[in-house]
Amino acid sequence: MQKVLFILYKILKNIVFYIRYNVGNVFSRFLFYLNKINIGESFQSMGLPYVSLSRGGKGTIGNNFRMHNILSGNPIGRSHKCVFVIGPKGVLTIGDNVGISFTAINCQKHILIKDNVVIGGGCCIYDSDFHPLDVGKRNSKDQDSIKIAEVIIEENVFIGANSTILKGVTIGMNSIIGACSVITKNIPTGEIWAGNPAVFIRKI
C-alpha cells in the first residue's frame, strides 16, 4: 500500500511540476510583455517573477534565459520570486544563456549582464544606494543625493548563492564569486573572490 501511495505521489508531483513549468513560461512572458521588456527565444520560467518597469525605463533579455521563482525549480532554500525593478532612467540588459534563481535586480541607471552568466539563488544586484548616506539628506528625503552607478557582469561569470552586487561594480570575464559575498569593487578577469566585503582568493 505504501509503495502504491508513493508511486501516486510521484505521478501527481510530476503533473504539478509540468503545469507549473508551462504556466510559468506563459504568464512570465506575459508579465514581461506588459512591462515592455523584450525577451528572446527559448525562455524558461518556473513560477512567476515580480516585474515593475517605470515609464522611461528599458529592459531586454536575450535568448535561452532560465529563471526559477519557486522552491521546486531550485530547492536550495531561501526561495522567493525573482524581482525585476527598472526605474524611469534605468536600462537593464541581459544577454544570452543566462540563468538566475530567486534573484532581485533593481536597476535605476544601467545594469548589464552579458552572455553565459549563472547567478545563484537569493542574489541581489543593485546600481543604487536607494537612500542618501548623509543623515541630514536622508532625513530630509533628498533624493537627488542618492549615489547611482552602473553594474557590468561580463561573460561566463558565476555568482554564488545569496551574494550581493553593489553599485559601480564590474565583474570580469570568467570570474567566480563565492556564496554570500558582498561585491563592493571591481573584480578582474579570471579570479575567485569571496567574503563580506569580498576579497581576492586566487586566480582561476
WOGI-V508728 format. One record per residue. RES is the residue in three letters. SS is DSSP state (H for helix, E for strand, - for the rest). OMEGA is omega in whole degrees, -180 to 180 (none if undefined). D_FIRST is the distance of its C-alpha to the first C-alpha in whole Angstrom. Layout:
RES:SS:OMEGA:D_FIRST ; RES:SS:OMEGA:D_FIRST
This chain:
MET:-:180:0 ; GLN:H:180:4 ; LYS:H:179:5 ; VAL:H:179:5 ; LEU:H:179:6 ; PHE:H:178:9 ; ILE:H:178:10 ; LEU:H:177:11 ; TYR:H:-180:12 ; LYS:H:179:14 ; ILE:H:180:16 ; LEU:H:179:17 ; LYS:H:179:18 ; ASN:H:178:20 ; ILE:H:179:21 ; VAL:H:178:23 ; PHE:H:-179:24 ; TYR:H:-180:26 ; ILE:H:-179:27 ; ARG:H:-179:28 ; TYR:H:-176:30 ; ASN:H:177:32 ; VAL:H:178:33 ; GLY:H:179:34 ; ASN:H:-175:36 ; VAL:H:-175:38 ; PHE:H:176:38 ; SER:H:175:40 ; ARG:H:-179:42 ; PHE:H:178:43 ; LEU:H:178:44 ; PHE:H:178:46 ; TYR:H:179:48 ; LEU:H:-180:49 ; ASN:-:176:50 ; LYS:-:174:52 ; ILE:E:-177:50 ; ASN:E:-179:51 ; ILE:E:178:47 ; GLY:-:-178:47 ; GLU:-:175:45 ; SER:-:179:42 ; PHE:-:179:41 ; GLN:E:179:37 ; SER:E:170:36 ; MET:E:-177:32 ; GLY:-:-175:33 ; LEU:-:176:36 ; PRO:-:167:39 ; TYR:E:-177:42 ; VAL:E:178:45 ; SER:E:178:49 ; LEU:E:179:52 ; SER:-:177:55 ; ARG:-:-176:58 ; GLY:-:177:60 ; GLY:-:-179:57 ; LYS:E:178:56 ; GLY:E:178:53 ; THR:E:178:52 ; ILE:E:-174:48 ; GLY:-:-178:49 ; ASN:-:174:46 ; ASN:-:177:43 ; PHE:-:-179:42 ; ARG:E:-174:39 ; MET:E:176:38 ; HIS:E:180:35 ; ASN:-:-178:35 ; ILE:-:-173:31 ; LEU:H:-178:29 ; SER:H:178:26 ; GLY:H:-179:29 ; ASN:-:-170:31 ; PRO:-:179:28 ; ILE:-:-179:31 ; GLY:-:180:32 ; ARG:-:-174:35 ; SER:-:173:34 ; HIS:-:178:36 ; LYS:-:166:37 ; CYS:-:-177:40 ; VAL:E:175:43 ; PHE:E:177:46 ; VAL:E:180:50 ; ILE:E:-178:53 ; GLY:-:-176:56 ; PRO:-:177:59 ; LYS:-:-175:61 ; GLY:-:174:57 ; VAL:E:178:57 ; LEU:E:179:53 ; THR:E:178:53 ; ILE:E:-176:50 ; GLY:-:-178:50 ; ASP:-:174:48 ; ASN:-:179:45 ; VAL:-:178:44 ; GLY:E:180:41 ; ILE:E:175:40 ; SER:E:174:37 ; PHE:-:-173:38 ; THR:-:175:42 ; ALA:E:178:44 ; ILE:E:178:48 ; ASN:E:-171:51 ; CYS:E:178:54 ; GLN:-:177:57 ; LYS:-:-178:59 ; HIS:E:171:58 ; ILE:E:-180:54 ; LEU:E:177:54 ; ILE:E:-174:51 ; LYS:-:-171:52 ; ASP:-:170:50 ; ASN:-:178:47 ; VAL:-:175:46 ; VAL:E:-178:43 ; ILE:E:-175:43 ; GLY:-:-176:40 ; GLY:-:173:38 ; GLY:-:180:40 ; CYS:-:177:43 ; CYS:E:179:46 ; ILE:E:-176:49 ; TYR:E:173:52 ; ASP:-:-178:56 ; SER:E:173:57 ; ASP:-:180:58 ; PHE:-:-179:57 ; HIS:-:174:59 ; PRO:-:178:63 ; LEU:-:177:63 ; ASP:-:-174:66 ; VAL:H:179:66 ; GLY:H:179:69 ; LYS:H:179:68 ; ARG:H:180:64 ; ASN:H:179:65 ; SER:-:179:67 ; LYS:-:-180:65 ; ASP:-:-176:67 ; GLN:H:-176:64 ; ASP:H:-178:67 ; SER:H:178:67 ; ILE:-:-178:63 ; LYS:-:-179:63 ; ILE:E:178:61 ; ALA:-:-173:61 ; GLU:-:176:59 ; VAL:E:178:56 ; ILE:E:175:56 ; ILE:E:-173:53 ; GLU:-:-176:54 ; GLU:-:170:52 ; ASN:-:178:49 ; VAL:-:172:49 ; PHE:E:-179:45 ; ILE:E:-178:45 ; GLY:-:-174:43 ; ALA:-:173:40 ; ASN:-:175:42 ; SER:-:179:45 ; THR:E:178:48 ; ILE:E:-176:51 ; LEU:-:-173:54 ; LYS:-:173:57 ; GLY:-:-174:60 ; VAL:-:168:57 ; THR:E:176:57 ; ILE:E:-173:55 ; GLY:-:-179:56 ; MET:-:171:54 ; ASN:-:-178:52 ; SER:-:-178:51 ; ILE:E:177:48 ; ILE:E:-179:48 ; GLY:-:-178:46 ; ALA:-:175:43 ; CYS:-:180:44 ; SER:-:173:48 ; VAL:E:-175:51 ; ILE:E:-176:53 ; THR:-:-179:56 ; LYS:-:-175:59 ; ASN:-:177:59 ; ILE:E:180:57 ; PRO:-:178:59 ; THR:-:170:57 ; GLY:-:179:55 ; GLU:E:173:54 ; ILE:E:177:51 ; TRP:E:179:52 ; ALA:E:176:50 ; GLY:E:180:50 ; ASN:E:-7:52 ; PRO:-:-176:54 ; ALA:E:177:53 ; VAL:E:179:55 ; PHE:E:177:56 ; ILE:E:177:54 ; ARG:E:174:55 ; LYS:E:179:55 ; ILE:-:none:53
